[in-house]
Amino acid sequence: MDQIESLWNLMWEYKGASSAILITLIIVIRRIALWRIRGDGDFLSESQRSWMSRTKNGTAVLIIVLLFFIWRSEVSEFALSLTAIAVAVVVASKEIILCFTGSIQRASSRSFRIGDWIEVGKLCGEVIEHNMMATVIQEIDLNHGQYHYTGKTATLPNSMFFTYPVKNFNFMKRYVYHNFEIIVPKFCNLYPLVPLLVEKIEEHCHYFADVAHRYNAVIEKHAGVDLPGAEPHIHITSGQTGEQIVHVMIFCPTERANHLENLIRADFMTLYDRHFDKSNGDVVVS
């Protein structure tokens, strides 16, 4: 008991050294825990990322609590002396306060979690980590109709959640409403091609049609709204210069969306060549 008491008094006497030792010990334990969670795999699962984020956030909170406990008398004295310049400190630390409150807003609203696809401002990506100050996403090229990773990592300060709406695309990880257009420069009646094109689309989508309908029903139930449905949708409009625009929307597996788009474009061109003379104009796709 005497040795423990003397060690305790020594820690309180040399607070700087004690703080450094505790921080070092916690960081070492955190590194070992993260190494065990990561394992030997090349890629991280959502569960691993969640546990790694919890470990990082938990150790950060533990360090703050321990340091406050060790230095509480000094903190109290500093807080009293800080009262006179409190306004200046708040103004100077405005962004830090916004980031911290933004993390509280994210946690309370449950707008997303690790593994979700989100869009904040012009940035889209999969959430791979979040903490009290920032959220890290692996960027995905959703703005150009693509669904692949760009290889870029973006760190978003949590203050952005007060400035931009957070769009959650979690359901798009498996299935997506994929939209694209096919433009025919010269005027011609394209409506006879619509049922033929629908048949071609259904041929390409028959192997996942049942799963698509079930997943679409799950999304409708979760969102509480009537969605367009899993069947293909085609409608035709005219542009400002008289061109015909064929709008196509399909509900398909996200990783197959661009491949299916290319197949449907090729089918439309083949049908167009069969039903119209080439003198009526070629098809331009966009």
Phi, psi and chi 1 to 4 in degrees:
 res  aa     phi    psi   chi1   chi2   chi3   chi4
   1 MET       -  -39.6  -69.1  -64.1  -65.5      -
   2 ASP   -63.2  -38.8  -64.9  -23.5      -      -
   3 GLN   -65.9  -40.9  -66.6  179.3  -13.7      -
   4 ILE   -65.2  -40.7  -64.0  175.8      -      -
   5 GLU   -66.4  -39.7 -174.1  177.4   -7.3      -
   6 SER   -67.2  -37.3   60.7      -      -      -
   7 LEU   -65.1  -40.3  179.5   61.3      -      -
   8 TRP   -63.5  -43.6 -177.7  -98.5      -      -
   9 ASN   -65.5  -35.5  -66.1  -29.4      -      -
  10 LEU   -65.5  -39.8 -172.7   63.8      -      -
  11 MET   -63.3  -41.7  -72.2  179.9   60.6      -
  12 TRP   -70.8  -27.0  -78.3  107.3      -      -
  13 GLU   -76.2  -38.5 -175.9  176.8   -4.8      -
  14 TYR  -113.0   74.8  -61.1   99.1      -      -
  15 LYS   -67.1  -35.3  -66.6 -177.3  178.2 -179.2
  16 GLY   -63.3  -47.3      -      -      -      -
  17 ALA   -66.6  -39.7      -      -      -      -
  18 SER   -63.0  -42.1  -59.2      -      -      -
  19 SER   -62.5  -43.3  -59.5      -      -      -
  20 ALA   -63.6  -41.6      -      -      -      -
  21 ILE   -64.9  -44.8  -67.0  172.0      -      -
  22 LEU   -62.8  -43.9  -76.8  173.6      -      -
  23 ILE   -62.9  -44.3  -67.1  173.4      -      -
  24 THR   -61.7  -43.5  -57.1      -      -      -
  25 LEU   -62.7  -44.3 -177.9   61.1      -      -
  26 ILE   -65.5  -40.6  -66.8  173.5      -      -
  27 ILE   -63.8  -40.8  -69.7  175.8      -      -
  28 VAL   -62.8  -44.5  170.3      -      -      -
  29 ILE   -62.9  -39.6  -66.4  173.4      -      -
  30 ARG   -64.4  -43.0 -174.4 -177.3   73.3  166.5
  31 ARG   -61.9  -41.1  -73.8 -176.7  175.6  -87.0
  32 ILE   -64.8  -42.9  -65.5  173.7      -      -
  33 ALA   -63.2  -43.6      -      -      -      -
  34 LEU   -64.8  -37.5  -67.9  175.4      -      -
  35 TRP   -65.0  -40.7  173.4   71.5      -      -
  36 ARG   -67.8  -39.2  -67.4  -67.0  -59.8  -87.1
  37 ILE   -67.1  -41.6  -66.5  171.3      -      -
  38 ARG   -66.4  -40.6 -176.8  178.9 -178.4   88.5
  39 GLY    71.5 -155.2      -      -      -      -
  40 ASP  -102.3    0.4  -61.8  -32.2      -      -
  41 GLY   -70.1  152.2      -      -      -      -
  42 ASP   -78.4  -28.0  -65.9  -30.1      -      -
  43 PHE  -121.0  150.0  -57.0  101.3      -      -
  44 LEU   -96.9  136.7  -65.7  174.0      -      -
  45 SER   -84.2  168.6   64.5      -      -      -
  46 GLU   -63.1  -37.3  -69.7 -175.8   17.5      -
  47 SER   -64.3  -42.3  176.4      -      -      -
  48 GLN   -63.9  -43.9  -73.2  175.4  -49.4      -
  49 ARG   -62.3  -38.5  -74.8  175.0  175.8  167.5
  50 SER   -63.8  -45.9  -63.8      -      -      -
  51 TRP   -67.7  -35.6  -81.6  107.4      -      -
  52 MET   -65.5  -40.9  -69.7  176.8   70.9      -
  53 SER   -65.4  -41.8  178.7      -      -      -
  54 ARG   -63.8  -38.9  -68.0  168.8 -172.7  166.6
  55 THR   -64.3  -44.6  -58.3      -      -      -
  56 LYS   -64.4  -46.8  -68.3  177.9 -179.4  178.8
  57 ASN   -66.3  -39.7  -66.4  -25.4      -      -
  58 GLY   -64.5  -43.8      -      -      -      -
  59 THR   -67.6  -34.9   52.1      -      -      -
  60 ALA   -63.6  -43.9      -      -      -      -
  61 VAL   -64.3  -40.4  171.6      -      -      -
  62 LEU   -62.7  -41.9 -179.6   60.5      -      -
  63 ILE   -62.9  -43.8  -70.9  174.6      -      -
  64 ILE   -62.3  -44.2  -67.1  173.6      -      -
  65 VAL   -63.5  -45.4  171.4      -      -      -
  66 LEU   -64.9  -42.9  -69.9  175.9      -      -
  67 LEU   -64.1  -39.7  -71.4  178.9      -      -
  68 PHE   -64.5  -38.5  178.6   80.1      -      -
  69 PHE   -65.8  -40.3 -178.9   73.9      -      -
  70 ILE   -70.9  -42.0  -66.3  174.3      -      -
  71 TRP  -103.7   23.0  -62.6   88.7      -      -
  72 ARG   -62.3  -36.0   65.4 -179.2 -175.3  -84.5
  73 SER   -66.3  -43.5   58.3      -      -      -
  74 GLU   -66.0  -37.7  -73.6   79.0    0.5      -
  75 VAL   -64.2  -40.5  170.9      -      -      -
  76 SER   -62.0  -44.7  -60.9      -      -      -
  77 GLU   -64.3  -40.0  -65.1  175.1    0.9      -
  78 PHE   -66.6  -38.2  177.6   73.1      -      -
  79 ALA   -62.8  -39.4      -      -      -      -
  80 LEU   -65.2  -41.7  -68.7  174.4      -      -
  81 SER   -73.7  -17.8   62.6      -      -      -
  82 LEU   -83.3  -14.8 -162.6   64.4      -      -
  83 THR   -57.1  -38.2  -56.3      -      -      -
  84 ALA   -66.6  -27.6      -      -      -      -
  85 ILE  -115.9   26.3   55.6  172.6      -      -
  86 ALA   -61.2  -42.1      -      -      -      -
  87 VAL   -62.2  -43.1  175.6      -      -      -
  88 ALA   -63.8  -38.7      -      -      -      -
  89 VAL   -65.6  -41.4  171.5      -      -      -
  90 VAL   -62.4  -43.8  169.1      -      -      -
  91 VAL   -63.4  -43.0  172.8      -      -      -
  92 ALA   -68.9  -31.6      -      -      -      -
  93 SER  -103.6   24.9   58.6      -      -      -
  94 LYS   -56.7  -46.9  173.8 -175.2  175.4 -178.3
  95 GLU   -65.5  -39.1 -166.9   66.4   23.4      -
  96 ILE   -64.0  -42.0  -64.2  175.9      -      -
  97 ILE   -64.2  -41.6  -64.9  173.1      -      -
  98 LEU   -63.7  -39.2  -74.9  175.1      -      -
  99 CYS   -64.1  -42.7  -71.7      -      -      -
 100 PHE   -66.0  -46.2 -178.0   72.2      -      -
 101 THR   -68.4  -29.6   52.7      -      -      -
 102 GLY   -64.3  -36.2      -      -      -      -
 103 SER   -68.1  -34.8   67.6      -      -      -
 104 ILE   -66.8  -42.3  -62.8  175.3      -      -
 105 GLN   -62.6  -41.4 -174.3  -89.7  -17.9      -
 106 ARG   -63.9  -44.0  175.1 -160.0   58.5   77.3
 107 ALA   -67.4  -38.4      -      -      -      -
 108 SER   -74.0  -36.3   60.0      -      -      -
 109 SER   -84.3  -17.3   63.9      -      -      -
 110 ARG    53.8   43.8  -62.5 -178.4 -179.5  178.7
 111 SER   -69.4  -26.0   52.9      -      -      -
 112 PHE  -163.7  167.3   60.9   85.4      -      -
 113 ARG  -141.5  175.1   57.6 -171.1  179.0   88.5
 114 ILE   -61.5  132.9  -70.8  179.1      -      -
 115 GLY   101.2  -15.8      -      -      -      -
 116 ASP   -76.5  152.2  -74.4   -3.4      -      -
 117 TRP   -93.6  125.8  -73.3   10.7      -      -
 118 ILE  -131.8  161.2   65.0  170.6      -      -
 119 GLU  -128.9  124.0  178.1 -176.9    4.7      -
 120 VAL  -127.5  113.2 -177.2      -      -      -
 121 GLY    65.7 -124.9      -      -      -      -
 122 LYS  -100.2    5.6  -64.5 -177.3  178.6  179.8
 123 LEU  -100.2  130.7  -65.8  172.7      -      -
 124 CYS  -125.2  143.8  -53.9      -      -      -
 125 GLY   175.2  178.3      -      -      -      -
 126 GLU   -95.8  130.6  178.7  177.5  -17.6      -
 127 VAL   -71.0  122.3 -179.8      -      -      -
 128 ILE  -113.7  -14.3   59.1  175.6      -      -
 129 GLU  -167.1  144.7 -176.7 -178.7  -11.3      -
 130 HIS  -146.5  146.5   56.3   69.0      -      -
 131 ASN  -142.5 -165.2   51.6   48.9      -      -
 132 MET   -69.5  -21.6  -69.1 -176.7  -67.0      -
 133 MET  -110.6  -30.1  -59.2  -57.1  -63.7      -
 134 ALA  -151.1  163.5      -      -      -      -
 135 THR  -123.9  131.7  -62.2      -      -      -
 136 VAL  -106.5  130.5 -176.9      -      -      -
 137 ILE  -125.2  148.8   63.8  172.0      -      -
 138 GLN   -93.4  113.8 -167.8   72.1   41.7      -
 139 GLU   -64.7  138.6 -168.7  178.0   43.5      -
 140 ILE  -124.1  139.5  -59.3  173.0      -      -
 141 ASP   -84.9   69.5 -169.4   16.7      -      -
 142 LEU   -81.9  -26.3  -65.5  180.0      -      -
 143 ASN   -69.3  -18.7  -68.5  -34.4      -      -
 144 HIS  -109.5   22.2  -61.6   92.5      -      -
 145 GLY    73.3   17.3      -      -      -      -
 146 GLN  -108.0  161.5  -54.0  -67.1  -38.3      -
 147 TYR  -133.8   31.6  -52.3   99.2      -      -
 148 HIS  -114.1  159.0   55.7   73.9      -      -
 149 TYR   -74.0  140.3  -64.6   98.9      -      -
 150 THR   -86.6  -13.2   63.9      -      -      -
 151 GLY    88.9   -1.3      -      -      -      -
 152 LYS   -97.7  143.8  -59.1  176.0 -176.7  177.6
 153 THR  -112.4  128.9  -59.7      -      -      -
 154 ALA  -114.8  134.8      -      -      -      -
 155 THR  -106.6  115.6  -59.0      -      -      -
 156 LEU  -102.3  121.3  -47.7  177.6      -      -
 157 PRO   -65.2  139.6   21.4  -30.3      -      -
 158 ASN   -63.6  -14.5  -69.5  -23.9      -      -
 159 SER   -65.1  -20.4   58.2      -      -      -
 160 MET   -65.3  -22.8  -69.6 -177.3   65.7      -
 161 PHE   -68.7  -16.8  -58.6  149.6      -      -
 162 PHE   -90.0  -16.2  -67.5  110.8      -      -
 163 THR  -101.0  -38.6  -52.8      -      -      -
 164 TYR  -119.8  145.5  -59.3   98.7      -      -
 165 PRO   -70.0  146.4   25.0  -33.2      -      -
 166 VAL   -99.2  116.9  179.0      -      -      -
 167 LYS   -99.9  125.7  -61.3  179.7 -178.3  179.4
 168 ASN  -101.0  119.0 -167.2  -45.4      -      -
 169 PHE  -108.6   35.5  -60.9  135.0      -      -
 170 ASN   -58.0  -39.5 -172.4   39.6      -      -
 171 PHE   -67.4  -21.2  -73.1  112.0      -      -
 172 MET   -73.3   -8.3  -69.8  177.6   57.8      -
 173 LYS   -66.0  -29.3  -68.6 -177.3   67.6  174.9
 174 ARG  -105.1  -55.2  -70.2 -170.4   58.2 -165.8
 175 TYR  -127.9  151.0  -83.0   76.7      -      -
 176 VAL  -143.5  147.0   63.9      -      -      -
 177 TYR   -81.6  104.2  -75.3  104.7      -      -
 178 HIS   -98.2  121.9 -175.0   63.3      -      -
 179 ASN  -113.2  139.7  -61.9  -89.2      -      -
 180 PHE  -154.6  167.7   61.4   93.7      -      -
 181 GLU  -126.7  148.7  -61.3  174.4  -10.0      -
 182 ILE  -124.5  124.8  -56.0  174.5      -      -
 183 ILE  -107.3  127.8  -59.7  177.2      -      -
 184 VAL  -108.0  113.7 -178.4      -      -      -
 185 PRO   -61.4  -41.2  -22.4   32.8      -      -
 186 LYS  -100.5  152.8  -65.9 -175.0  178.4 -180.0
 187 PHE   -70.6  132.9  177.3   81.6      -      -
 188 CYS  -161.5  158.1   52.7      -      -      -
 189 ASN   -80.7  106.6 -175.7   10.8      -      -
 190 LEU   -95.1   -7.0  -61.1  176.6      -      -
 191 TYR   -61.6  -34.6  -77.2   95.6      -      -
 192 PRO   -60.9  -20.3  -24.9   34.9      -      -
 193 LEU   -82.5  -17.6  -58.9 -176.5      -      -
 194 VAL   -60.2  -52.6  172.0      -      -      -
 195 PRO   -63.2  -33.7   19.2  -31.0      -      -
 196 LEU   -66.9  -39.9  -59.8  175.4      -      -
 197 LEU   -68.2  -37.1 -173.9   59.7      -      -
 198 VAL   -61.2  -40.2  169.4      -      -      -
 199 GLU   -62.4  -42.3  -69.5 -179.8    4.9      -
 200 LYS   -63.4  -41.7  -68.3  -69.4 -174.4 -179.4
 201 ILE   -63.5  -43.6  -64.8  174.6      -      -
 202 GLU   -63.5  -33.1  -70.7  176.7  -14.7      -
 203 GLU   -64.5  -40.4  -70.2  177.9    7.4      -
 204 HIS   -71.8  -26.3  -63.8  -49.4      -      -
 205 CYS  -105.7    5.6  -58.8      -      -      -
 206 HIS   -65.8  -30.9   75.8  -81.9      -      -
 207 TYR   -74.2  -17.3   66.8   93.4      -      -
 208 PHE  -121.7   11.6   60.5   80.8      -      -
 209 ALA   -60.6  -45.0      -      -      -      -
 210 ASP   -63.4  -44.4  -67.3  -21.8      -      -
 211 VAL   -64.5  -37.6  177.8      -      -      -
 212 ALA   -64.1  -42.1      -      -      -      -
 213 HIS   -64.7  -40.9  -79.8   85.0      -      -
 214 ARG   -66.6  -43.5  -70.0 -162.9  -61.5  -91.1
 215 TYR   -67.0  -36.9 -165.4   70.9      -      -
 216 ASN   -61.9  -39.6 -176.3  -96.1      -      -
 217 ALA   -65.4  -37.7      -      -      -      -
 218 VAL   -63.5  -43.2  170.0      -      -      -
 219 ILE   -64.3  -42.4  -61.8  175.5      -      -
 220 GLU   -60.3  -43.5  -75.5 -175.5  -27.5      -
 221 LYS   -65.7  -40.8 -176.4  176.5 -179.5 -179.8
 222 HIS   -68.5  -42.8 -176.6  -87.7      -      -
 223 ALA   -80.8  -24.3      -      -      -      -
 224 GLY    73.0   26.4      -      -      -      -
 225 VAL  -133.3  161.1  -65.2      -      -      -
 226 ASP   -89.5  106.1 -175.3   17.4      -      -
 227 LEU   -84.8  165.8  -62.5  176.2      -      -
 228 PRO   -58.3  -27.2  -25.6   33.8      -      -
 229 GLY   108.8  168.5      -      -      -      -
 230 ALA   -88.8  -10.8      -      -      -      -
 231 GLU   -77.1  156.2   63.3  -82.4   -2.2      -
 232 PRO   -67.3  145.2   21.9  -31.5      -      -
 233 HIS  -123.3  129.6  -62.5  -92.5      -      -
 234 ILE  -133.8  130.9  -60.3  174.9      -      -
 235 HIS  -143.9  157.1   67.6  -80.5      -      -
 236 ILE  -120.1  134.1  -59.8  171.9      -      -
 237 THR  -131.0  171.6   60.0      -      -      -
 238 SER  -113.3  142.1  -61.9      -      -      -
 239 GLY   -85.3  177.2      -      -      -      -
 240 GLN   -66.4  -27.4  -65.9 -178.4   -9.4      -
 241 THR  -101.4   14.5   56.3      -      -      -
 242 GLY    93.1   -1.7      -      -      -      -
 243 GLU   -72.2  154.6   71.6  -85.5   11.5      -
 244 GLN   -95.2  132.7  -57.7  -64.8  -62.3      -
 245 ILE  -117.7  119.3  -54.5  173.7      -      -
 246 VAL   -96.9  114.1 -177.9      -      -      -
 247 HIS   -96.3  126.8  -56.3  -92.2      -      -
 248 VAL  -122.7  133.5 -179.0      -      -      -
 249 MET  -131.9  127.4 -177.1  177.2   71.3      -
 250 ILE  -127.3  149.9   56.8  174.6      -      -
 251 PHE  -106.6  110.4 -172.3   68.3      -      -
 252 CYS  -147.2  167.3   62.6      -      -      -
 253 PRO   -58.5  136.6  -23.4   33.3      -      -
 254 THR   -57.8  -41.6  -56.7      -      -      -
 255 GLU   -71.6  -13.5   70.0  -85.5    4.7      -
 256 ARG  -103.1   -1.6  -59.3  -76.2  -63.9  171.6
 257 ALA   -59.8  -50.9      -      -      -      -
 258 ASN   -68.9  -35.3  -68.2  -55.1      -      -
 259 HIS   -64.1  -44.8  175.9   68.1      -      -
 260 LEU   -65.1  -36.7  -69.6  170.8      -      -
 261 GLU   -59.6  -44.4  176.4 -175.9  -22.8      -
 262 ASN   -64.0  -39.0  -69.5  -32.5      -      -
 263 LEU   -64.1  -42.0  -66.8  177.0      -      -
 264 ILE   -68.9  -39.2  -64.5  168.5      -      -
 265 ARG   -59.8  -44.7  -71.1 -177.4 -174.5  -84.6
 266 ALA   -63.3  -40.5      -      -      -      -
 267 ASP   -62.4  -43.0  -71.1  -24.1      -      -
 268 PHE   -63.1  -42.9  179.2   84.2      -      -
 269 MET   -62.8  -40.6  -67.2  178.6 -176.7      -
 270 THR   -63.4  -45.6  -59.1      -      -      -
 271 LEU   -64.1  -38.6  -67.2  170.8      -      -
 272 TYR   -64.2  -43.9 -176.6   86.8      -      -
 273 ASP   -63.7  -32.8  -76.1  -19.8      -      -
 274 ARG   -73.1  -31.9  -71.5  178.3 -177.3  174.3
 275 HIS  -101.2  -14.9  -73.6   76.4      -      -
 276 PHE  -133.0  148.5  -59.2   97.9      -      -
 277 ASP   -68.8  146.0  -65.3  -28.0      -      -
 278 LYS   -64.8  -19.4  -68.0 -175.5  178.3  179.2
 279 SER   -67.9  -16.7   59.5      -      -      -
 280 ASN   -76.7  -10.7  -73.8  -20.6      -      -
 281 GLY   123.5  144.4      -      -      -      -
 282 ASP   -83.6  165.4  -64.5  -31.0      -      -
 283 VAL   -94.0  130.2  177.0      -      -      -
 284 VAL  -111.1  129.1  178.9      -      -      -
 285 VAL  -106.2  151.8  -63.3      -      -      -
 286 SER  -144.2      -   70.5      -      -      -
